[in-house]
Amino acid sequence: MYRKVFAGSSTPFERLSTLYIGAIRLARQGREATIEGNADAAKQCAEKVDALLRRLDVCLDFQAAPELCANLSALYKHMGARLLQAEATASPAIFDEVIAILEKLWDGFQEAEKQGQS
């Protein structure tokens, strides 16, 4: 019930924020798990981040901005593929790559939101 109320009452930016912040948090947890040698936890985090990336991809509005959406979709798919590679569970560098891309995208969305409000 809470999810329905939250989804119905939040703005698109708030929903986007939830997905990005969650993906970044989980990717950081996955990175830490690889450093600790916990491949199972790293794999679980990688799979959860991939699920969030797929959700972000499905939400793209290609009619509103076809080129931007195509580029974002390609990035989401690239990150998901990297995370699901077998070596991701033992390589903090793969998580670092995904975190860097997510943070860059998130910064851009935040800046666009600020500019849209002014």
Order of alpha helices (4+ residues) and beta strands (2+ residues): alpha-alpha-alpha-alpha-alpha
